[in-house]
Amino acid sequence: MVKDKNKLKIIFGVLAIIIAVGGFFLLKWVKENNQEQAVIGEEYTPEAEITEEQERQTIVSLYFPSKDERKLTPEARLIDVKELVNMPYEKLMNLLMEGPKNEKLDKIIPKETKVLRTFTENDVLVFDLSKDFLNYDTEKENEKDNLIKSIVNTVTELTEINGVKFLIDGAENDQFNETYRRSTI
């Protein structure tokens, strides 16, 4: 009988230890979950307030050839959305004509080129450009391809444009006589 009482005490002791340890881990788990819930429910407060001007800005990718390899490279530019609302295609072309800000990239659109007008035909953007556009550097390898890809890849960032066609002084030109689609750089 004494042995049975000792066994019973040992069993109750082990059971009490298991319950105490299990309770400890259960309380710890509940506490951690409550902290996670509190974090999830909290509103995020930025370190600095976003200004109205910053809310109006967007990033556009402009494509320029690198000076050394002549490989097209995107350059991100932060611009005011209001500048894109009225005449987005002219704005992007003007940014390309201004040239890159990165010293390792090169301007590609010939000097004095002017955008005479732009219009869309379905999903194709038509650029009517001055004849100065034809003054690209024919001595550089792939310069014409880079010129086309620079413009096409930049303006097709706008979702409604899937191709670009070029007119020179209002007429089609033998050098740029097709509709160009976005290509992989």
C-alpha positions as CSV (number, residue, x, y, z in Angstrom):
1,M,0.0,0.0,0.0
2,V,2.9,2.3,0.8
3,K,4.4,1.6,-2.6
4,D,1.1,2.5,-4.3
5,K,1.0,5.8,-2.4
6,N,4.6,6.6,-3.4
7,K,3.8,5.7,-7.1
8,L,0.7,7.9,-6.9
9,K,2.8,10.8,-5.4
10,I,5.4,10.4,-8.2
11,I,2.7,10.3,-10.9
12,F,1.0,13.4,-9.4
13,G,4.4,15.1,-9.1
14,V,5.3,14.4,-12.7
15,L,1.8,15.4,-13.8
16,A,2.1,18.7,-11.9
17,I,5.5,19.4,-13.4
18,I,4.1,18.7,-16.9
19,I,1.1,21.0,-16.3
20,A,3.3,23.8,-14.9
21,V,5.8,23.6,-17.8
22,G,2.9,23.4,-20.4
23,G,1.2,26.3,-18.7
24,F,4.3,28.4,-18.8
25,F,4.7,27.8,-22.6
26,L,1.0,28.4,-23.2
27,L,1.2,31.7,-21.4
28,K,4.3,32.7,-23.3
29,W,2.6,31.8,-26.6
30,V,-0.5,33.8,-25.7
31,K,1.6,36.8,-24.7
32,E,3.5,36.7,-28.0
33,N,0.3,36.4,-30.1
34,N,-1.2,39.4,-28.3
35,Q,1.9,41.4,-29.0
36,E,1.7,40.4,-32.7
37,Q,-1.9,41.4,-32.8
38,A,-1.1,44.7,-31.3
39,V,1.6,45.4,-33.9
40,I,-0.8,44.3,-36.7
41,G,-3.5,46.6,-35.4
42,E,-1.3,49.6,-35.0
43,E,-1.4,52.3,-37.7
44,Y,2.0,52.9,-39.4
45,T,3.3,56.4,-38.9
46,P,6.1,57.4,-41.4
47,E,9.2,59.1,-40.0
48,A,8.6,62.1,-42.2
49,E,5.4,63.4,-43.6
50,I,5.0,63.0,-47.4
51,T,4.6,66.4,-49.0
52,E,1.9,67.2,-51.6
53,E,4.7,67.7,-54.1
54,Q,6.1,64.2,-53.4
55,E,2.7,62.7,-53.9
56,R,2.5,64.1,-57.4
57,Q,5.8,62.6,-58.5
58,T,6.4,59.5,-60.5
59,I,9.4,57.7,-61.9
60,V,9.9,57.2,-65.6
61,S,12.6,55.2,-67.4
62,L,14.5,56.9,-70.1
63,Y,16.8,54.8,-72.3
64,F,20.2,56.1,-73.3
65,P,23.3,54.3,-74.8
66,S,26.3,53.9,-72.5
67,K,29.3,55.9,-73.7
68,D,31.7,53.0,-73.8
69,E,29.7,50.0,-75.1
70,R,26.8,51.9,-76.7
71,K,24.5,49.5,-74.9
72,L,21.1,51.0,-74.0
73,T,20.6,51.5,-70.3
74,P,17.6,52.8,-68.5
75,E,17.9,55.9,-66.4
76,A,15.2,56.5,-63.8
77,R,13.9,60.1,-63.6
78,L,11.6,61.5,-61.0
79,I,9.1,63.9,-62.6
80,D,5.9,65.7,-61.6
81,V,2.8,63.7,-62.8
82,K,1.2,67.0,-63.9
83,E,3.9,67.3,-66.6
84,L,2.7,63.9,-68.1
85,V,-1.0,64.6,-68.0
86,N,-1.4,67.0,-70.9
87,M,1.3,66.0,-73.4
88,P,3.0,62.8,-72.1
89,Y,4.7,61.8,-75.3
90,E,6.2,65.2,-76.0
91,K,7.4,65.4,-72.4
92,L,9.2,62.0,-72.6
93,M,10.7,62.9,-75.9
94,N,11.9,66.3,-74.5
95,L,13.5,64.4,-71.6
96,L,15.3,62.2,-74.1
97,M,16.4,65.2,-76.1
98,E,17.8,66.9,-73.0
99,G,20.0,63.8,-72.5
100,P,21.0,61.8,-69.5
101,K,22.0,63.0,-66.1
102,N,24.4,60.0,-65.6
103,E,27.9,60.9,-67.0
104,K,28.3,57.3,-68.2
105,L,25.4,57.6,-70.6
106,D,25.3,59.4,-73.9
107,K,22.7,61.7,-75.5
108,I,21.3,60.0,-78.6
109,I,18.7,62.2,-80.3
110,P,20.4,64.5,-82.8
111,K,20.8,68.1,-81.8
112,E,18.1,70.6,-83.1
113,T,15.5,67.8,-83.5
114,K,12.0,69.2,-82.9
115,V,8.8,67.4,-82.2
116,L,6.3,68.9,-84.7
117,R,3.4,66.9,-83.5
118,T,2.3,63.6,-82.0
119,F,-0.8,61.5,-82.4
120,T,-1.9,57.9,-81.8
121,E,-3.4,55.5,-84.3
122,N,-4.9,52.7,-82.2
123,D,-1.9,51.6,-79.9
124,V,0.8,53.1,-82.1
125,L,2.3,56.5,-81.3
126,V,3.2,58.6,-84.3
127,F,6.1,61.1,-83.9
128,D,6.3,63.8,-86.6
129,L,9.8,65.1,-86.2
130,S,11.9,67.7,-87.9
131,K,14.4,66.6,-90.6
132,D,17.2,67.2,-88.0
133,F,16.2,63.7,-86.6
134,L,18.0,62.2,-89.7
135,N,21.4,63.7,-88.5
136,Y,22.2,60.8,-86.2
137,D,25.8,59.6,-86.2
138,T,26.0,57.0,-88.9
139,E,29.7,56.3,-88.1
140,K,28.8,54.6,-84.8
141,E,27.7,51.0,-84.9
142,N,24.0,50.3,-84.2
143,E,23.4,54.0,-83.7
144,K,20.1,54.0,-85.7
145,D,18.9,50.9,-83.8
146,N,19.8,52.5,-80.5
147,L,18.1,55.7,-81.5
148,I,14.9,53.9,-82.4
149,K,15.0,51.6,-79.3
150,S,15.7,54.6,-77.0
151,I,12.5,56.3,-78.1
152,V,10.4,53.1,-78.4
153,N,11.4,51.6,-75.1
154,T,10.8,54.9,-73.3
155,V,7.4,55.7,-74.6
156,T,6.1,52.1,-74.5
157,E,6.5,52.4,-70.7
158,L,3.1,54.0,-71.0
159,T,0.6,51.2,-71.1
160,E,-1.5,52.5,-74.0
161,I,1.4,52.5,-76.4
162,N,2.7,49.3,-78.0
163,G,4.5,50.7,-81.0
164,V,6.0,53.9,-82.5
165,K,6.1,55.2,-86.1
166,F,8.2,58.1,-87.3
167,L,7.3,60.8,-89.8
168,I,9.9,63.4,-91.0
169,D,8.4,66.8,-91.6
170,G,4.9,65.3,-92.0
171,A,5.9,62.6,-94.5
172,E,7.1,59.0,-94.3
173,N,10.8,58.5,-94.7
174,D,12.7,55.6,-96.2
175,Q,15.1,55.4,-93.2
176,F,12.3,55.1,-90.7
177,N,9.5,53.5,-92.7
178,E,8.1,50.9,-90.3
179,T,6.2,50.6,-87.0
180,Y,8.7,49.8,-84.3
181,R,7.7,47.7,-81.3
182,R,9.3,47.4,-77.9
183,S,12.4,45.3,-77.9
184,T,14.4,43.6,-75.2
185,I,17.5,45.5,-74.2
